[in-house]
Amino acid sequence: SLSAFSGPLPSSDIAVTWTETQIDQTVRYAAVTAGEFLRVRKGPGTEYDIVGTMTRNQEVVVIAVTSDGWYKTLDGFYVSGSYLTETPS
């Protein structure tokens, strides 16, 4: 099983090659089924390295969205908007 992550996340070290729109800081929730994880990535796409995971209904603060629906977190990482909801499930 995966252990819980503790400590600060590493800073992002990749060049921004995409377009994103700033939004007001907003809380979203991971919309995955029990036992599954939402991957947090260095960039907005599955080709970017995984830096962490979120569990079902875990809160994340988002600050921007890319043109293809990935949300930038307050920490500077990305999660797919396909797996975020405005309210916990």
MODELLER restraints for C-alpha pairs under 7 A, 6 or more apart:
rsr = mdl.restraints
at = mdl.atoms
rsr.add(forms.Gaussian(group=physical.xy_distance, feature=features.Distance(at['CA:12:A'], at['CA:42:A']), mean=6.23, stdev=0.5))
rsr.add(forms.Gaussian(group=physical.xy_distance, feature=features.Distance(at['CA:12:A'], at['CA:76:A']), mean=6.81, stdev=0.5))
rsr.add(forms.Gaussian(group=physical.xy_distance, feature=features.Distance(at['CA:19:A'], at['CA:66:A']), mean=5.76, stdev=0.5))
rsr.add(forms.Gaussian(group=physical.xy_distance, feature=features.Distance(at['CA:19:A'], at['CA:67:A']), mean=6.31, stdev=0.5))
rsr.add(forms.Gaussian(group=physical.xy_distance, feature=features.Distance(at['CA:20:A'], at['CA:64:A']), mean=6.19, stdev=0.5))
rsr.add(forms.Gaussian(group=physical.xy_distance, feature=features.Distance(at['CA:20:A'], at['CA:65:A']), mean=5.31, stdev=0.5))
rsr.add(forms.Gaussian(group=physical.xy_distance, feature=features.Distance(at['CA:20:A'], at['CA:66:A']), mean=4.04, stdev=0.5))
rsr.add(forms.Gaussian(group=physical.xy_distance, feature=features.Distance(at['CA:20:A'], at['CA:67:A']), mean=6.22, stdev=0.5))
rsr.add(forms.Gaussian(group=physical.xy_distance, feature=features.Distance(at['CA:21:A'], at['CA:64:A']), mean=5.31, stdev=0.5))
rsr.add(forms.Gaussian(group=physical.xy_distance, feature=features.Distance(at['CA:21:A'], at['CA:65:A']), mean=5.38, stdev=0.5))
rsr.add(forms.Gaussian(group=physical.xy_distance, feature=features.Distance(at['CA:21:A'], at['CA:66:A']), mean=6.22, stdev=0.5))
rsr.add(forms.Gaussian(group=physical.xy_distance, feature=features.Distance(at['CA:22:A'], at['CA:63:A']), mean=5.97, stdev=0.5))
rsr.add(forms.Gaussian(group=physical.xy_distance, feature=features.Distance(at['CA:22:A'], at['CA:64:A']), mean=4.20, stdev=0.5))
rsr.add(forms.Gaussian(group=physical.xy_distance, feature=features.Distance(at['CA:22:A'], at['CA:65:A']), mean=6.66, stdev=0.5))
rsr.add(forms.Gaussian(group=physical.xy_distance, feature=features.Distance(at['CA:23:A'], at['CA:63:A']), mean=5.26, stdev=0.5))
rsr.add(forms.Gaussian(group=physical.xy_distance, feature=features.Distance(at['CA:23:A'], at['CA:64:A']), mean=4.97, stdev=0.5))
rsr.add(forms.Gaussian(group=physical.xy_distance, feature=features.Distance(at['CA:24:A'], at['CA:63:A']), mean=5.98, stdev=0.5))
rsr.add(forms.Gaussian(group=physical.xy_distance, feature=features.Distance(at['CA:25:A'], at['CA:61:A']), mean=6.28, stdev=0.5))
rsr.add(forms.Gaussian(group=physical.xy_distance, feature=features.Distance(at['CA:25:A'], at['CA:62:A']), mean=5.65, stdev=0.5))
rsr.add(forms.Gaussian(group=physical.xy_distance, feature=features.Distance(at['CA:25:A'], at['CA:63:A']), mean=4.82, stdev=0.5))
rsr.add(forms.Gaussian(group=physical.xy_distance, feature=features.Distance(at['CA:26:A'], at['CA:61:A']), mean=5.46, stdev=0.5))
rsr.add(forms.Gaussian(group=physical.xy_distance, feature=features.Distance(at['CA:26:A'], at['CA:62:A']), mean=5.39, stdev=0.5))
rsr.add(forms.Gaussian(group=physical.xy_distance, feature=features.Distance(at['CA:26:A'], at['CA:63:A']), mean=6.71, stdev=0.5))
rsr.add(forms.Gaussian(group=physical.xy_distance, feature=features.Distance(at['CA:27:A'], at['CA:59:A']), mean=6.37, stdev=0.5))
rsr.add(forms.Gaussian(group=physical.xy_distance, feature=features.Distance(at['CA:27:A'], at['CA:60:A']), mean=5.60, stdev=0.5))
rsr.add(forms.Gaussian(group=physical.xy_distance, feature=features.Distance(at['CA:27:A'], at['CA:61:A']), mean=4.53, stdev=0.5))
rsr.add(forms.Gaussian(group=physical.xy_distance, feature=features.Distance(at['CA:27:A'], at['CA:62:A']), mean=6.32, stdev=0.5))
rsr.add(forms.Gaussian(group=physical.xy_distance, feature=features.Distance(at['CA:28:A'], at['CA:59:A']), mean=5.74, stdev=0.5))
rsr.add(forms.Gaussian(group=physical.xy_distance, feature=features.Distance(at['CA:28:A'], at['CA:60:A']), mean=5.41, stdev=0.5))
rsr.add(forms.Gaussian(group=physical.xy_distance, feature=features.Distance(at['CA:28:A'], at['CA:61:A']), mean=6.32, stdev=0.5))
rsr.add(forms.Gaussian(group=physical.xy_distance, feature=features.Distance(at['CA:28:A'], at['CA:84:A']), mean=5.90, stdev=0.5))
rsr.add(forms.Gaussian(group=physical.xy_distance, feature=features.Distance(at['CA:28:A'], at['CA:85:A']), mean=5.58, stdev=0.5))
rsr.add(forms.Gaussian(group=physical.xy_distance, feature=features.Distance(at['CA:28:A'], at['CA:86:A']), mean=5.09, stdev=0.5))
rsr.add(forms.Gaussian(group=physical.xy_distance, feature=features.Distance(at['CA:28:A'], at['CA:87:A']), mean=6.93, stdev=0.5))
rsr.add(forms.Gaussian(group=physical.xy_distance, feature=features.Distance(at['CA:29:A'], at['CA:57:A']), mean=4.94, stdev=0.5))
rsr.add(forms.Gaussian(group=physical.xy_distance, feature=features.Distance(at['CA:29:A'], at['CA:58:A']), mean=5.44, stdev=0.5))
rsr.add(forms.Gaussian(group=physical.xy_distance, feature=features.Distance(at['CA:29:A'], at['CA:59:A']), mean=4.67, stdev=0.5))
rsr.add(forms.Gaussian(group=physical.xy_distance, feature=features.Distance(at['CA:29:A'], at['CA:60:A']), mean=6.20, stdev=0.5))
rsr.add(forms.Gaussian(group=physical.xy_distance, feature=features.Distance(at['CA:29:A'], at['CA:84:A']), mean=5.30, stdev=0.5))
rsr.add(forms.Gaussian(group=physical.xy_distance, feature=features.Distance(at['CA:29:A'], at['CA:85:A']), mean=5.22, stdev=0.5))
rsr.add(forms.Gaussian(group=physical.xy_distance, feature=features.Distance(at['CA:29:A'], at['CA:86:A']), mean=6.34, stdev=0.5))
rsr.add(forms.Gaussian(group=physical.xy_distance, feature=features.Distance(at['CA:29:A'], at['CA:87:A']), mean=6.39, stdev=0.5))
rsr.add(forms.Gaussian(group=physical.xy_distance, feature=features.Distance(at['CA:29:A'], at['CA:88:A']), mean=5.75, stdev=0.5))
rsr.add(forms.Gaussian(group=physical.xy_distance, feature=features.Distance(at['CA:30:A'], at['CA:38:A']), mean=6.60, stdev=0.5))
rsr.add(forms.Gaussian(group=physical.xy_distance, feature=features.Distance(at['CA:30:A'], at['CA:54:A']), mean=6.54, stdev=0.5))
rsr.add(forms.Gaussian(group=physical.xy_distance, feature=features.Distance(at['CA:30:A'], at['CA:55:A']), mean=6.52, stdev=0.5))
rsr.add(forms.Gaussian(group=physical.xy_distance, feature=features.Distance(at['CA:30:A'], at['CA:56:A']), mean=5.30, stdev=0.5))
rsr.add(forms.Gaussian(group=physical.xy_distance, feature=features.Distance(at['CA:30:A'], at['CA:57:A']), mean=4.79, stdev=0.5))
rsr.add(forms.Gaussian(group=physical.xy_distance, feature=features.Distance(at['CA:30:A'], at['CA:58:A']), mean=5.41, stdev=0.5))
rsr.add(forms.Gaussian(group=physical.xy_distance, feature=features.Distance(at['CA:30:A'], at['CA:59:A']), mean=6.68, stdev=0.5))
rsr.add(forms.Gaussian(group=physical.xy_distance, feature=features.Distance(at['CA:30:A'], at['CA:83:A']), mean=5.92, stdev=0.5))
rsr.add(forms.Gaussian(group=physical.xy_distance, feature=features.Distance(at['CA:30:A'], at['CA:84:A']), mean=4.91, stdev=0.5))
rsr.add(forms.Gaussian(group=physical.xy_distance, feature=features.Distance(at['CA:30:A'], at['CA:85:A']), mean=6.65, stdev=0.5))
rsr.add(forms.Gaussian(group=physical.xy_distance, feature=features.Distance(at['CA:31:A'], at['CA:56:A']), mean=5.81, stdev=0.5))
rsr.add(forms.Gaussian(group=physical.xy_distance, feature=features.Distance(at['CA:31:A'], at['CA:57:A']), mean=6.13, stdev=0.5))
rsr.add(forms.Gaussian(group=physical.xy_distance, feature=features.Distance(at['CA:31:A'], at['CA:83:A']), mean=4.90, stdev=0.5))
rsr.add(forms.Gaussian(group=physical.xy_distance, feature=features.Distance(at['CA:31:A'], at['CA:84:A']), mean=5.27, stdev=0.5))
rsr.add(forms.Gaussian(group=physical.xy_distance, feature=features.Distance(at['CA:31:A'], at['CA:85:A']), mean=6.17, stdev=0.5))
rsr.add(forms.Gaussian(group=physical.xy_distance, feature=features.Distance(at['CA:32:A'], at['CA:38:A']), mean=6.64, stdev=0.5))
rsr.add(forms.Gaussian(group=physical.xy_distance, feature=features.Distance(at['CA:32:A'], at['CA:56:A']), mean=5.14, stdev=0.5))
rsr.add(forms.Gaussian(group=physical.xy_distance, feature=features.Distance(at['CA:32:A'], at['CA:83:A']), mean=6.57, stdev=0.5))
rsr.add(forms.Gaussian(group=physical.xy_distance, feature=features.Distance(at['CA:33:A'], at['CA:56:A']), mean=6.24, stdev=0.5))
rsr.add(forms.Gaussian(group=physical.xy_distance, feature=features.Distance(at['CA:34:A'], at['CA:56:A']), mean=6.13, stdev=0.5))
rsr.add(forms.Gaussian(group=physical.xy_distance, feature=features.Distance(at['CA:36:A'], at['CA:55:A']), mean=6.80, stdev=0.5))
rsr.add(forms.Gaussian(group=physical.xy_distance, feature=features.Distance(at['CA:37:A'], at['CA:53:A']), mean=5.80, stdev=0.5))
rsr.add(forms.Gaussian(group=physical.xy_distance, feature=features.Distance(at['CA:37:A'], at['CA:54:A']), mean=5.48, stdev=0.5))
rsr.add(forms.Gaussian(group=physical.xy_distance, feature=features.Distance(at['CA:37:A'], at['CA:55:A']), mean=5.08, stdev=0.5))
rsr.add(forms.Gaussian(group=physical.xy_distance, feature=features.Distance(at['CA:38:A'], at['CA:53:A']), mean=5.36, stdev=0.5))
rsr.add(forms.Gaussian(group=physical.xy_distance, feature=features.Distance(at['CA:38:A'], at['CA:54:A']), mean=4.94, stdev=0.5))
rsr.add(forms.Gaussian(group=physical.xy_distance, feature=features.Distance(at['CA:38:A'], at['CA:55:A']), mean=6.42, stdev=0.5))
rsr.add(forms.Gaussian(group=physical.xy_distance, feature=features.Distance(at['CA:39:A'], at['CA:50:A']), mean=6.23, stdev=0.5))
rsr.add(forms.Gaussian(group=physical.xy_distance, feature=features.Distance(at['CA:39:A'], at['CA:52:A']), mean=6.07, stdev=0.5))
rsr.add(forms.Gaussian(group=physical.xy_distance, feature=features.Distance(at['CA:39:A'], at['CA:53:A']), mean=4.47, stdev=0.5))
rsr.add(forms.Gaussian(group=physical.xy_distance, feature=features.Distance(at['CA:39:A'], at['CA:54:A']), mean=6.42, stdev=0.5))
rsr.add(forms.Gaussian(group=physical.xy_distance, feature=features.Distance(at['CA:39:A'], at['CA:79:A']), mean=6.69, stdev=0.5))
rsr.add(forms.Gaussian(group=physical.xy_distance, feature=features.Distance(at['CA:40:A'], at['CA:50:A']), mean=5.68, stdev=0.5))
rsr.add(forms.Gaussian(group=physical.xy_distance, feature=features.Distance(at['CA:40:A'], at['CA:51:A']), mean=5.69, stdev=0.5))
rsr.add(forms.Gaussian(group=physical.xy_distance, feature=features.Distance(at['CA:40:A'], at['CA:52:A']), mean=5.02, stdev=0.5))
rsr.add(forms.Gaussian(group=physical.xy_distance, feature=features.Distance(at['CA:40:A'], at['CA:53:A']), mean=5.36, stdev=0.5))
rsr.add(forms.Gaussian(group=physical.xy_distance, feature=features.Distance(at['CA:40:A'], at['CA:77:A']), mean=6.59, stdev=0.5))
rsr.add(forms.Gaussian(group=physical.xy_distance, feature=features.Distance(at['CA:40:A'], at['CA:78:A']), mean=5.68, stdev=0.5))
rsr.add(forms.Gaussian(group=physical.xy_distance, feature=features.Distance(at['CA:40:A'], at['CA:79:A']), mean=5.19, stdev=0.5))
rsr.add(forms.Gaussian(group=physical.xy_distance, feature=features.Distance(at['CA:41:A'], at['CA:48:A']), mean=5.90, stdev=0.5))
rsr.add(forms.Gaussian(group=physical.xy_distance, feature=features.Distance(at['CA:41:A'], at['CA:49:A']), mean=5.54, stdev=0.5))
rsr.add(forms.Gaussian(group=physical.xy_distance, feature=features.Distance(at['CA:41:A'], at['CA:50:A']), mean=4.39, stdev=0.5))
rsr.add(forms.Gaussian(group=physical.xy_distance, feature=features.Distance(at['CA:41:A'], at['CA:51:A']), mean=5.37, stdev=0.5))
rsr.add(forms.Gaussian(group=physical.xy_distance, feature=features.Distance(at['CA:41:A'], at['CA:77:A']), mean=5.76, stdev=0.5))
rsr.add(forms.Gaussian(group=physical.xy_distance, feature=features.Distance(at['CA:41:A'], at['CA:78:A']), mean=5.15, stdev=0.5))
rsr.add(forms.Gaussian(group=physical.xy_distance, feature=features.Distance(at['CA:41:A'], at['CA:79:A']), mean=6.44, stdev=0.5))
rsr.add(forms.Gaussian(group=physical.xy_distance, feature=features.Distance(at['CA:42:A'], at['CA:48:A']), mean=5.63, stdev=0.5))
rsr.add(forms.Gaussian(group=physical.xy_distance, feature=features.Distance(at['CA:42:A'], at['CA:49:A']), mean=5.67, stdev=0.5))
rsr.add(forms.Gaussian(group=physical.xy_distance, feature=features.Distance(at['CA:42:A'], at['CA:50:A']), mean=6.50, stdev=0.5))
rsr.add(forms.Gaussian(group=physical.xy_distance, feature=features.Distance(at['CA:42:A'], at['CA:51:A']), mean=6.47, stdev=0.5))
rsr.add(forms.Gaussian(group=physical.xy_distance, feature=features.Distance(at['CA:42:A'], at['CA:77:A']), mean=5.14, stdev=0.5))
rsr.add(forms.Gaussian(group=physical.xy_distance, feature=features.Distance(at['CA:42:A'], at['CA:78:A']), mean=6.22, stdev=0.5))
rsr.add(forms.Gaussian(group=physical.xy_distance, feature=features.Distance(at['CA:43:A'], at['CA:77:A']), mean=6.36, stdev=0.5))
rsr.add(forms.Gaussian(group=physical.xy_distance, feature=features.Distance(at['CA:43:A'], at['CA:78:A']), mean=5.65, stdev=0.5))
rsr.add(forms.Gaussian(group=physical.xy_distance, feature=features.Distance(at['CA:44:A'], at['CA:70:A']), mean=5.45, stdev=0.5))
rsr.add(forms.Gaussian(group=physical.xy_distance, feature=features.Distance(at['CA:44:A'], at['CA:78:A']), mean=5.48, stdev=0.5))
rsr.add(forms.Gaussian(group=physical.xy_distance, feature=features.Distance(at['CA:57:A'], at['CA:88:A']), mean=5.23, stdev=0.5))
rsr.add(forms.Gaussian(group=physical.xy_distance, feature=features.Distance(at['CA:57:A'], at['CA:89:A']), mean=6.53, stdev=0.5))
rsr.add(forms.Gaussian(group=physical.xy_distance, feature=features.Distance(at['CA:60:A'], at['CA:73:A']), mean=6.86, stdev=0.5))
rsr.add(forms.Gaussian(group=physical.xy_distance, feature=features.Distance(at['CA:61:A'], at['CA:73:A']), mean=5.67, stdev=0.5))
rsr.add(forms.Gaussian(group=physical.xy_distance, feature=features.Distance(at['CA:61:A'], at['CA:74:A']), mean=5.69, stdev=0.5))
rsr.add(forms.Gaussian(group=physical.xy_distance, feature=features.Distance(at['CA:62:A'], at['CA:71:A']), mean=6.14, stdev=0.5))
rsr.add(forms.Gaussian(group=physical.xy_distance, feature=features.Distance(at['CA:62:A'], at['CA:72:A']), mean=5.53, stdev=0.5))
rsr.add(forms.Gaussian(group=physical.xy_distance, feature=features.Distance(at['CA:62:A'], at['CA:73:A']), mean=4.26, stdev=0.5))
rsr.add(forms.Gaussian(group=physical.xy_distance, feature=features.Distance(at['CA:62:A'], at['CA:74:A']), mean=5.66, stdev=0.5))
rsr.add(forms.Gaussian(group=physical.xy_distance, feature=features.Distance(at['CA:63:A'], at['CA:72:A']), mean=5.77, stdev=0.5))
rsr.add(forms.Gaussian(group=physical.xy_distance, feature=features.Distance(at['CA:63:A'], at['CA:73:A']), mean=5.83, stdev=0.5))
rsr.add(forms.Gaussian(group=physical.xy_distance, feature=features.Distance(at['CA:63:A'], at['CA:74:A']), mean=5.94, stdev=0.5))
rsr.add(forms.Gaussian(group=physical.xy_distance, feature=features.Distance(at['CA:64:A'], at['CA:71:A']), mean=5.74, stdev=0.5))
rsr.add(forms.Gaussian(group=physical.xy_distance, feature=features.Distance(at['CA:64:A'], at['CA:72:A']), mean=5.01, stdev=0.5))
rsr.add(forms.Gaussian(group=physical.xy_distance, feature=features.Distance(at['CA:65:A'], at['CA:71:A']), mean=4.42, stdev=0.5))
rsr.add(forms.Gaussian(group=physical.xy_distance, feature=features.Distance(at['CA:65:A'], at['CA:72:A']), mean=5.96, stdev=0.5))
rsr.add(forms.Gaussian(group=physical.xy_distance, feature=features.Distance(at['CA:69:A'], at['CA:80:A']), mean=6.57, stdev=0.5))
rsr.add(forms.Gaussian(group=physical.xy_distance, feature=features.Distance(at['CA:69:A'], at['CA:81:A']), mean=5.31, stdev=0.5))
rsr.add(forms.Gaussian(group=physical.xy_distance, feature=features.Distance(at['CA:70:A'], at['CA:78:A']), mean=6.29, stdev=0.5))
rsr.add(forms.Gaussian(group=physical.xy_distance, feature=features.Distance(at['CA:70:A'], at['CA:79:A']), mean=5.67, stdev=0.5))
rsr.add(forms.Gaussian(group=physical.xy_distance, feature=features.Distance(at['CA:70:A'], at['CA:80:A']), mean=4.49, stdev=0.5))
rsr.add(forms.Gaussian(group=physical.xy_distance, feature=features.Distance(at['CA:70:A'], at['CA:81:A']), mean=5.08, stdev=0.5))
rsr.add(forms.Gaussian(group=physical.xy_distance, feature=features.Distance(at['CA:71:A'], at['CA:78:A']), mean=5.41, stdev=0.5))
rsr.add(forms.Gaussian(group=physical.xy_distance, feature=features.Distance(at['CA:71:A'], at['CA:79:A']), mean=5.38, stdev=0.5))
rsr.add(forms.Gaussian(group=physical.xy_distance, feature=features.Distance(at['CA:71:A'], at['CA:80:A']), mean=6.20, stdev=0.5))
rsr.add(forms.Gaussian(group=physical.xy_distance, feature=features.Distance(at['CA:71:A'], at['CA:81:A']), mean=5.94, stdev=0.5))
rsr.add(forms.Gaussian(group=physical.xy_distance, feature=features.Distance(at['CA:72:A'], at['CA:78:A']), mean=4.56, stdev=0.5))
rsr.add(forms.Gaussian(group=physical.xy_distance, feature=features.Distance(at['CA:72:A'], at['CA:79:A']), mean=6.75, stdev=0.5))
